[in-house]
């Protein structure tokens, strides 16, 4: 991937994960450029298909483009930072991320955003601010 494109992704995201909003400055693990629609599913490396993701969100997302809403058990797409508005799907309750929609709940479940250790990390970050 071209260095210019990588810089554009980082700048657009302001250095924070576009899924869980974790800033790169708050973790030692490097943020990564994510293919929203994975190359395995014929996703391109165009800016419109790239997002900045923390190590955990990117690792748990993998090639997934959908998952099951834990509330309804229905299949839904994952949050797409290029097509969806973050605040329409998610809201913070302290260090816990709450899904407001099936897309939000599905994304939180598949990316395991509310694992206890991830919540604890965010709790400590909130206490430090």
KETIFI-893720 format. One line per 5 residues: their letters; for each residue z, x, y negated of N, C-alpha, C. Coordinates in pm, 1 decimal. Atoms other than C-alpha are relative to their C-alpha. Example, Ala and Ser with C-alpha at 12.3 -4.5 7.8 and 13.67 -1.06 7.14 Angstrom:
! KETIFI-893720
as	0.0,89.0,119.0,780.0,1230.0,450.0,0.0,90.0,-120.0  -6.0,-82.0,119.0,714.0,1367.0,106.0,73.0,-77.0,-109.0
END
This chain:
! KETIFI-893720
xxxxx	0.0,86.6,118.2,0.0,0.0,0.0,0.0,90.2,-123.1  13.4,-81.1,120.6,-92.6,135.5,-336.6,132.2,5.6,-76.1  -124.1,-16.7,76.7,192.6,275.1,-545.3,6.3,-93.5,-119.5  2.9,90.9,114.3,81.3,65.2,-842.6,40.5,-140.9,43.0  -34.4,133.8,-49.0,104.0,-255.3,-638.0,148.7,-9.0,33.6
xxxxx	-143.2,-4.0,-33.3,448.1,-157.5,-507.2,83.6,-8.1,-128.0  -71.1,4.2,127.5,564.2,-94.8,-865.3,-8.9,-139.0,-62.3  15.9,134.4,55.2,425.0,-432.1,-973.0,92.0,-99.5,70.9  -89.8,87.8,-75.7,620.7,-606.6,-695.5,144.1,22.3,-45.1  -136.1,-33.0,42.7,941.8,-425.3,-794.5,27.3,-51.3,-141.3
xxxxx	-17.9,43.9,138.7,891.6,-497.9,-1164.5,7.7,-152.3,-9.4  1.6,146.6,3.2,810.1,-866.7,-1106.5,133.9,-56.5,48.7  -126.4,46.6,-57.8,1129.9,-905.6,-899.8,121.2,54.1,-75.2  -109.3,-59.4,76.6,1337.2,-706.8,-1149.0,99.6,73.4,91.1  -84.0,-79.8,-88.7,1468.4,-494.1,-862.3,97.9,-78.0,85.2
xxxxx	-91.9,77.4,-85.7,1636.6,-780.5,-675.5,-77.9,-73.9,107.2  60.0,71.7,-111.6,1564.8,-950.9,-344.4,-42.6,-139.0,-47.3  50.6,129.9,43.6,1349.6,-1256.2,-403.9,45.7,-114.5,90.3  -54.2,102.8,-88.8,1521.8,-1441.8,-119.0,148.7,-23.6,-28.7  -144.7,16.7,18.7,1896.0,-1375.3,-160.0,50.0,49.6,-136.0
xxxxx	-29.2,-48.7,134.9,1888.7,-1220.7,-512.0,87.4,125.4,-5.8  -80.2,-122.4,0.5,2077.2,-905.1,-408.8,-74.4,110.1,-75.9  65.3,-110.1,72.0,1999.4,-629.2,-660.4,0.2,128.0,84.8  4.1,-127.7,-70.6,1890.9,-292.8,-519.5,120.9,84.8,-36.4  -114.3,-80.0,45.1,2173.0,-138.5,-723.3,129.6,-36.8,71.4
xxxxx	-121.6,45.4,-66.7,2426.9,-332.0,-511.3,2.4,33.6,149.2  4.6,-35.7,-141.1,2329.7,-182.7,-176.4,-58.8,139.6,16.4  56.0,-132.1,-28.1,2257.1,158.4,-26.1,-126.6,-10.4,84.4  119.6,18.9,-81.5,1990.3,14.0,203.7,-117.3,-34.9,-90.9  112.0,19.8,92.5,1647.4,21.3,41.4,-64.5,-137.8,11.8
xxxxx	80.6,121.9,3.8,1471.4,-296.8,-65.6,-141.6,37.2,43.9  132.7,-23.8,-56.2,1127.2,-335.2,88.3,-98.1,-103.0,-53.8  103.7,95.6,36.3,798.4,-497.0,-3.9,-32.8,-81.8,124.9  19.8,93.4,-110.5,763.8,-802.2,219.8,-134.5,-69.7,-14.0  117.4,86.8,-3.7,441.6,-972.7,320.0,53.4,-140.8,27.0
xxxxx	-51.5,136.1,-14.9,535.0,-1339.4,265.1,-63.0,-63.7,123.8  71.0,37.5,-123.6,271.2,-1436.3,518.6,-35.6,133.0,64.4  11.5,-132.9,-60.5,284.1,-1143.6,757.3,-144.5,34.6,34.5  132.6,-46.5,-39.0,-17.3,-934.1,837.9,-34.0,-48.8,140.1  19.8,52.7,-135.3,30.2,-1051.9,1196.6,-62.1,-139.9,-3.6
xxxxx	54.1,135.3,18.0,-55.9,-1401.1,1069.7,-110.7,-0.2,-104.9  116.4,-16.8,88.1,-351.2,-1271.8,864.2,35.2,-4.0,-147.5  -38.5,-13.2,139.8,-154.2,-1226.2,542.3,-57.2,128.2,-58.1  59.4,-115.9,66.8,-305.5,-986.9,291.6,106.6,78.9,-74.4  -88.6,-80.4,83.9,-152.7,-716.4,77.4,-24.7,-26.1,-148.0
xxxxx	20.0,40.0,139.4,-252.4,-898.6,-241.3,135.8,-29.6,-62.7  -126.2,26.7,70.3,21.8,-933.4,-504.0,50.0,-142.2,24.2  -38.0,139.7,-20.7,19.5,-1308.7,-443.2,64.8,-23.8,135.7  -61.1,13.1,-132.1,143.6,-1246.5,-86.5,113.4,100.3,20.5  -104.2,-101.3,-11.8,406.6,-982.7,-161.8,124.9,-41.4,-76.1
xxxxx	-128.8,27.8,63.5,774.4,-1016.7,-244.7,92.5,117.6,26.8  -101.0,-102.2,-21.5,1064.5,-777.9,-284.5,113.0,-61.9,81.8  -104.2,52.3,-88.2,1319.8,-824.5,-7.1,101.5,109.2,30.1  -102.2,-95.4,-41.6,1650.1,-659.4,69.9,-21.9,31.5,148.0  15.9,-42.8,-138.6,1676.2,-478.7,401.2,31.6,-113.4,97.3
xxxxx	-41.7,104.7,-93.6,1859.3,-770.6,566.9,-95.8,-118.1,1.0  93.1,113.6,3.9,1633.5,-1052.1,447.4,-132.3,37.7,65.3  127.3,-42.2,-57.5,1323.8,-853.0,540.4,10.7,16.4,151.3  -17.6,-20.8,-143.5,1461.5,-759.6,882.2,10.3,-132.2,75.8  -17.1,127.5,-69.7,1568.0,-1111.9,975.0,-124.2,-88.4,-12.3
xxxxx	120.4,80.6,18.9,1251.8,-1269.8,833.9,-108.8,43.7,96.6  104.3,-49.9,-88.6,1018.3,-1045.3,1029.2,-133.2,-66.6,-30.1  130.3,66.5,16.1,686.7,-1223.8,1085.5,14.5,-151.5,-14.0  -20.4,144.8,8.8,846.1,-1570.1,1058.1,-57.1,-57.2,-129.4  48.7,73.7,116.5,679.3,-1815.9,823.1,61.2,-139.8,-4.3
xxxxx	-62.3,132.1,-9.8,878.9,-2121.4,932.4,122.8,10.8,89.3  -118.4,6.9,-84.9,1196.1,-2225.8,1109.5,50.9,-141.9,1.8  -58.0,133.7,-12.4,1414.3,-2521.4,1192.2,117.1,-18.2,-95.2  -108.5,37.9,90.5,1635.0,-2685.5,932.2,122.4,-29.1,85.4  -118.9,23.2,-82.7,1987.9,-2668.1,1077.1,59.8,-139.4,-17.9
xxxxx	-52.7,134.4,23.2,2066.8,-3011.5,929.1,-81.8,-106.3,72.8  87.4,104.0,-56.8,1764.9,-3210.4,1051.8,-66.2,40.1,130.7  67.7,-55.7,-116.8,1635.9,-2987.8,1334.0,-151.6,-21.5,-5.6  144.4,13.5,20.2,1287.0,-3031.9,1186.5,-57.2,134.7,-45.8  67.4,-123.3,36.1,1037.6,-2749.4,1142.8,-43.5,-3.7,-146.9
xxxxx	37.9,-9.8,140.7,987.3,-2636.0,780.7,-43.2,142.8,-30.9  36.8,-136.0,41.4,822.4,-2340.6,606.6,118.8,69.2,-65.1  -99.9,-77.1,71.8,1036.3,-2062.1,469.7,-33.2,-0.7,-148.5  17.8,-13.4,143.8,1084.8,-2018.5,96.2,-108.1,103.7,-28.3  108.2,-88.5,41.5,776.9,-1861.6,-61.2,17.9,30.5,-148.0
xxxxx	-26.5,-32.3,140.2,863.9,-1675.9,-382.7,-120.6,-15.3,-92.6  118.2,15.6,83.8,505.1,-1709.0,-506.3,-37.4,-147.6,-19.2  37.2,141.2,9.5,481.2,-2087.0,-450.7,116.2,-91.3,-34.5  -116.8,85.5,20.3,835.9,-2221.7,-477.8,86.9,53.5,-113.6  -94.4,-36.2,105.6,1095.1,-2219.9,-756.0,137.6,15.6,63.8
xxxxx	-124.8,-32.6,-70.1,1416.2,-2052.9,-633.8,109.0,-104.4,-25.6  -109.8,90.5,35.5,1657.9,-2283.8,-820.6,-22.2,-144.1,47.0  24.5,133.1,-56.3,1493.3,-2593.2,-673.0,42.8,-7.4,146.3  -31.9,-3.8,-143.0,1586.6,-2481.8,-321.2,138.5,55.9,31.6  -126.0,-68.8,-25.7,1910.3,-2283.0,-359.0,96.3,-17.2,-116.1
xxxxx	-104.9,-3.4,101.3,2240.2,-2291.6,-544.4,114.1,85.8,55.4  -113.0,-82.6,-41.2,2532.9,-2050.3,-535.9,128.8,-81.2,-3.8  -137.5,49.1,-2.1,2881.1,-2163.5,-435.8,86.0,124.3,20.3  -66.1,-130.2,-10.5,3064.9,-1842.8,-515.9,-94.8,95.4,69.2  86.2,-95.1,-69.4,2929.2,-1582.7,-272.1,-87.2,-63.3,108.9
xxxxx	77.4,67.8,-104.1,2777.9,-1843.9,-39.1,-121.8,-67.7,-61.2  122.7,63.4,45.6,2419.0,-1955.6,-81.7,-15.5,-133.2,72.3  13.8,134.9,-54.8,2364.2,-2329.6,-32.1,-145.8,-42.8,-12.7  135.2,52.8,1.7,2027.5,-2474.7,61.1,0.5,-142.8,-50.7  8.2,133.1,60.3,1941.0,-2777.2,-152.9,-108.4,-85.2,64.9
xxxxx	115.1,66.6,-59.5,1627.0,-2866.5,44.9,-16.7,49.9,143.1  28.8,-53.3,-133.6,1496.4,-2829.7,399.9,-53.5,143.1,-3.5  51.7,-136.5,12.1,1307.4,-2518.0,285.9,114.6,97.4,-27.4  -114.0,-85.9,30.5,1626.2,-2371.2,138.7,90.0,20.5,120.3  -89.7,-10.6,-117.6,1842.5,-2449.8,442.3,-65.4,81.2,112.0
xxxxx	71.5,-72.4,-104.9,1576.0,-2318.5,680.2,-4.8,148.8,-31.0  7.5,-140.5,39.8,1535.2,-1995.8,485.2,135.2,68.5,16.1  -134.5,-56.9,-15.2,1911.2,-1935.4,473.9,30.8,24.9,147.2  -27.7,-14.5,-142.8,1932.2,-1990.9,850.2,-82.3,112.4,62.4  86.4,-100.1,-62.9,1633.5,-1777.4,951.9,31.0,140.6,-51.6
xxxxx	-28.5,-130.7,58.3,1715.9,-1491.8,712.1,147.9,37.6,10.7  -143.7,-22.0,-24.3,2086.1,-1521.5,803.5,71.4,45.7,-127.0  -52.6,-37.7,130.8,2178.3,-1504.4,438.8,150.9,-20.5,-9.5  -144.1,26.3,7.9,2527.2,-1644.6,497.5,78.7,54.6,119.0  -82.8,-66.7,-99.9,2640.5,-1415.0,775.9,130.8,40.9,-66.9
xxxxx	-128.7,-33.3,62.0,3011.3,-1344.6,718.8,0.5,133.4,-74.7  -1.1,-129.7,67.7,2949.8,-978.7,632.5,-85.2,-1.3,-127.3  81.9,9.5,121.8,2680.9,-1071.9,379.1,76.1,-77.6,-108.2  -83.0,74.3,95.6,2909.7,-1328.8,215.8,110.2,89.9,-54.5  -106.9,-90.7,43.1,3189.9,-1071.1,205.0,-53.4,104.1,-97.8
xxxxx	61.3,-96.0,91.6,2957.9,-817.1,41.0,-18.9,-63.3,-137.5  21.2,68.3,128.1,2864.4,-1069.9,-227.9,132.5,-34.5,-67.0  -131.2,29.9,57.6,3229.9,-1169.5,-273.4,55.0,122.6,-72.2  -48.2,-124.4,62.1,3320.5,-806.5,-344.5,-79.6,33.3,-125.7  81.6,-22.9,119.3,3030.6,-776.3,-587.1,43.5,-90.9,-114.1
xxxx	-45.9,93.9,102.8,3148.1,-1086.4,-772.0,134.2,41.8,-57.7  -131.4,-45.2,48.4,3503.2,-949.9,-793.7,-13.5,121.5,-91.0  17.5,-122.3,79.1,3371.1,-625.0,-939.2,-63.2,-26.2,-136.8  64.7,29.6,129.7,3191.0,-801.5,-1226.0,93.6,-68.3,-95.3
END
